Amino acid sequence: MGSSSNILRFGPISIASPAPLYEQVVAAVKREVAAGRLGPGDALPSLRVLSADLLVSLITIKRAYEELERDGVIYSRQGLGAFVTEAGAGRIRGELLVRAGEALRIAVESGRQAGLSDRNLAGMLRTELAAH
């Protein structure tokens, strides 16, 4: 993966965001893996290259990669770099499924508290699905 394509794929990373920079990098990598733009065995940019591309410290990228490795999304090989694990995409999709389920449960509960019928809730869901 050449460094010129990484800025668009991993950005934007911003100090103006309330999330710490390393968490933004973690989220960006997970987003790319979940979308299939980074697949099993794909190399991530080196720490130095990504640090320079994103204009963040080497320590920030190192911390992000360490967290991704702890989460089982990537693995590192001394002298070779960091790579997406076979199970990385599955882990991320699993996390997203749990989040989606929780969001739907909250939406249904809120709709019921607002007095909406199942038909109204289903209609709202269809509208949202069509919009996205």
C-alpha positions as CSV (number, residue, x, y, z in Angstrom):
1,M,0.0,0.0,0.0
2,G,1.6,3.3,-1.1
3,S,1.7,6.2,1.3
4,S,-0.1,8.5,-1.1
5,S,-3.3,6.6,-0.8
6,N,-3.2,6.3,2.9
7,I,-4.2,9.9,3.8
8,L,-7.5,9.5,2.1
9,R,-8.1,6.1,3.5
10,F,-7.1,6.8,7.1
11,G,-8.2,10.4,7.4
12,P,-9.4,12.6,8.7
13,I,-7.5,12.5,12.0
14,S,-8.0,15.7,13.9
15,I,-6.9,17.2,17.2
16,A,-10.2,19.1,17.1
17,S,-12.1,15.8,17.6
18,P,-13.0,14.9,21.2
19,A,-11.6,11.4,20.6
20,P,-7.9,10.9,21.3
21,L,-5.8,10.7,18.1
22,Y,-4.8,7.1,18.6
23,E,-8.5,6.1,19.0
24,Q,-9.2,7.9,15.7
25,V,-6.5,5.9,14.0
26,V,-7.9,2.7,15.5
27,A,-11.4,3.6,14.3
28,A,-10.1,4.4,10.8
29,V,-8.3,1.1,10.4
30,K,-11.3,-0.8,11.7
31,R,-13.5,1.1,9.3
32,E,-11.3,0.2,6.4
33,V,-11.2,-3.5,7.4
34,A,-15.0,-3.6,7.9
35,A,-15.5,-2.0,4.5
36,G,-13.3,-4.6,2.9
37,R,-10.7,-2.0,1.7
38,L,-8.2,-3.8,3.9
39,G,-8.4,-7.5,3.8
40,P,-6.7,-10.5,5.5
41,G,-2.9,-10.3,5.0
42,D,-2.9,-6.7,3.7
43,A,-0.1,-4.6,5.0
44,L,-0.7,-1.5,7.0
45,P,1.5,1.5,6.4
46,S,4.6,1.5,8.5
47,L,4.5,3.5,11.7
48,R,6.8,6.2,10.3
49,V,4.9,6.5,7.0
50,L,1.5,6.7,8.6
51,S,2.8,9.1,11.3
52,A,4.1,11.4,8.5
53,D,1.0,11.1,6.3
54,L,-1.4,11.9,9.2
55,L,0.9,14.5,10.8
56,V,0.7,12.8,14.2
57,S,3.4,11.5,16.4
58,L,5.0,8.1,16.0
59,I,4.0,7.3,19.6
60,T,0.3,7.9,18.6
61,I,0.5,5.4,15.7
62,K,2.4,2.9,17.8
63,R,-0.3,3.0,20.5
64,A,-3.0,2.6,17.9
65,Y,-1.3,-0.4,16.3
66,E,-0.8,-1.9,19.7
67,E,-4.5,-1.6,20.5
68,L,-5.4,-3.1,17.1
69,E,-3.1,-6.0,17.8
70,R,-4.7,-6.5,21.3
71,D,-8.1,-6.5,19.6
72,G,-7.0,-9.2,17.2
73,V,-7.4,-7.0,14.1
74,I,-3.8,-6.9,13.1
75,Y,-0.5,-8.7,13.9
76,S,3.0,-7.3,13.7
77,R,6.2,-9.0,12.5
78,Q,9.5,-7.4,13.5
79,G,11.1,-6.0,10.5
80,L,8.2,-6.7,8.2
81,G,5.4,-4.5,9.5
82,A,1.8,-4.9,10.5
83,F,-0.8,-6.9,8.7
84,V,-4.6,-7.5,8.9
85,T,-5.4,-10.8,10.6
86,E,-7.6,-13.5,9.0
87,A,-10.1,-13.0,11.8
88,G,-9.9,-9.2,11.9
89,A,-12.9,-8.4,9.6
90,G,-15.0,-11.0,11.4
91,R,-14.2,-9.5,14.8
92,I,-15.1,-6.0,13.6
93,R,-18.3,-7.1,11.9
94,G,-19.2,-8.9,15.1
95,E,-18.7,-5.7,17.1
96,L,-20.8,-3.7,14.6
97,L,-23.6,-6.3,14.7
98,V,-23.7,-6.0,18.5
99,R,-23.8,-2.2,18.2
100,A,-26.5,-2.3,15.6
101,G,-28.6,-4.7,17.7
102,E,-28.2,-2.4,20.7
103,A,-29.2,0.7,18.7
104,L,-32.3,-1.1,17.3
105,R,-33.3,-2.2,20.8
106,I,-33.0,1.4,22.0
107,A,-34.9,2.7,19.0
108,V,-37.8,0.2,19.6
109,E,-37.9,1.0,23.3
110,S,-38.0,4.8,22.5
111,G,-40.6,4.3,19.9
112,R,-42.8,2.3,22.2
113,Q,-42.4,4.9,24.9
114,A,-43.5,7.5,22.4
115,G,-46.6,5.4,21.6
116,L,-45.6,4.2,18.1
117,S,-47.1,1.1,16.7
118,D,-45.0,-1.7,15.3
119,R,-46.2,-0.6,11.8
120,N,-45.0,3.0,12.5
121,L,-41.6,1.7,13.8
122,A,-41.2,-0.6,10.8
123,G,-42.0,2.4,8.5
124,M,-39.4,4.5,10.2
125,L,-36.8,1.7,9.8
126,R,-37.7,1.4,6.1
127,T,-37.3,5.2,5.6
128,E,-33.9,5.1,7.3
129,L,-32.8,2.1,5.3
130,A,-33.8,3.9,2.1
131,A,-31.9,7.0,3.1
132,H,-28.7,5.2,3.8
